[in-house]
Amino acid sequence: MEKREINPWEWQFDRSYVQAVEVKNVESTLYVSGQAAIYPDGTSSNEDMKSQITLALNNLEQVITEAGYEAKNIARLTIYTTAPAEVWEHFSIFADWVAKNGVKAAVSMMEVVSLYETLKVEFEATAVK
């Protein structure tokens, strides 16, 4: 597999994403549904945004690993949130996770009216290898 980042500018590097990712010669693709702050027993978190981001990223990493991929295989990542200002307030958690895992993905964040129960954030990803 060949993965190439496309970045006509440099400002996005401080925000932990790239403008586009071209992928060639892919062996397989994994489409990961939205991963949120859901505990192993299926209950959803009603904790603060910081805790929800951490748990949701842990869940995302667990699903990707279970499928035989690594987080660095993520090419596309979408953040859905009911509270964008809170995500930005705790964005360093996401940025640290991205850096620790070598993720170079095209990332978008969208504000949504609601998520399941008390959830505030959800991460949806596409990984390739």
Order of alpha helices (4+ residues) and beta strands (2+ residues): beta-beta-beta-alpha-beta-alpha-alpha-beta-beta
